[in-house]
Amino acid sequence: MDNTHEFVEKLNERQEKAKKNEERQSKKHASEKLPNKQH
C-alpha cells in the first residue's frame, strides 16, 4: 500500500500550503499576532 503513504504525504503538503496561503491572505490576523511592519 505505497499509494496510501503517498496520498497522506501529498495531503499533508496541501494542508501546509493552504495554511501558508491563509496566513498570507489574512493580514489582519497576522498583524494582530506579530505587530511588525514589513512594507
C-alpha positions in Angstrom: 0.0 0.0 0.0 2.6 2.6 -1.1 -0.2 4.7 -2.6 -1.7 5.3 0.8 1.6 6.7 2.1 2.0 8.9 -1.0 -1.6 10.1 -0.6 -1.0 11.1 3.0 2.2 12.9 2.2 0.5 14.9 -0.6 -2.4 15.6 1.6 -0.1 17.0 4.3 1.8 19.1 1.7 -1.5 20.5 0.5 -2.6 21.3 4.0 0.7 23.1 4.8 0.4 25.1 1.6 -3.2 26.0 2.4 -2.2 27.2 5.9 0.6 29.4 4.4 -1.8 30.9 1.9 -4.4 31.6 4.6 -1.7 33.3 6.7 -0.6 35.4 3.8 -4.2 36.4 2.8 -5.4 37.2 6.3 -3.2 40.1 7.0 -5.5 41.4 9.8 -4.8 38.2 11.6 -1.1 38.3 11.1 -0.8 41.9 12.2 -2.7 41.0 15.4 -0.3 38.2 16.2 3.0 39.9 15.4 3.0 43.7 15.1 5.9 44.3 12.8 5.5 46.2 9.6 7.3 44.7 6.6 6.1 47.0 3.9 
